[in-house]
Amino acid sequence: MAQHQIALFTFTLGNTESIGPAALRDMWMRACGTNNVSVGRRAPAESFRDRPVYTLYAPQGLADIRDVELRLRRMFESAHLHASLTALHA
């Protein structure tokens, strides 16, 4: 049975950038080292300058979250995506 998932990160992309759900989920799975992940996308909000907000979910007990964050940031950089990433974990 899959572990309960929690939101770990949110991010926005540059004004002209986007990423599809399958590509984002693949990137997130590779960063986490598990396929028990999901992704979400919220419509643009005024506070984010009309850019969608993406949310990344993973199991609550995910190990080495700091390392996961570093891998994710490197993947965004390698994909030439200018992500403004916010960690929701302590």
N, C-alpha and C positions, 0 to 999 in steps of 0.2 A: 504494500500500500504506500502511496506517495505521502511524504511528509507535508505538513501544513506549510504553505508559503506565506512569506511576508514581503512587504515592499522594502528593498534595500537601497535603491538609488532612484533619483529622478534626473532628467536632463532635458535640455533644449538644444537644438542645433542652430547653426547660422541661418540667416534669413533666406538663403536660396538652397539650403540643404534639406534632404529628407532621407529616410531609410525605410524600407518595407518591413513588414512584420516578420517575414520568414528570415530575411537577412539579419535583422536585429536579434531574433531569438537564437539563431545560429551563433552569432558573435557572443551573446550572453552565455550560452551553454559552454562555449569554449573557455570563456573567462572563468566560469564557475567550476568547470570540470564535472558537470552533471547535466543530465537532460531533464531533471525535475525543476524546470524554470518556466516562467511565463513573462510576457511583456504586455504593456498597455499603452494606449495613446489617448490623451485628452485633447479636445478641441482647443484652439488658441484662446488664451485669456488676455485681457487687456494688460495685465501686469507683466506678461511675458512678451510684449511687443508683437502680438499676433502670431506667435510661434506655438506649435503644439508642444505639450509636455509629455514626455515618455516616462513610463515607470517600469522598473525591472524588479521582478519577484523571484525569490529563491527559498529553499527550505530554511526554516528558522535556525536550525543547527549548523548552517553552512560554516565550515572551518576556514580560517585564514582570510577573513573578509578584506583585510588591508591588501593582501596579495591579489585577491580577486579584483579589487579596485584598480590596482596598478596595471594588471593585465588588460582590463577593460579600457583604461585610458590609453594604453599603447595601441590597442586595436583601433580605437577611434582615430588616433594619430595616423596609423598605417593606412586607414581607409580614407584619409584626408577629410575627416569630419570634425568640425570645430564644435565640440560638445561642451556645454556648460553643465558639468556633472555635480550633483549634490548627493552626498552620502546621508542616508537616513538612519544609519546605525551609530552607536556610541563608540 
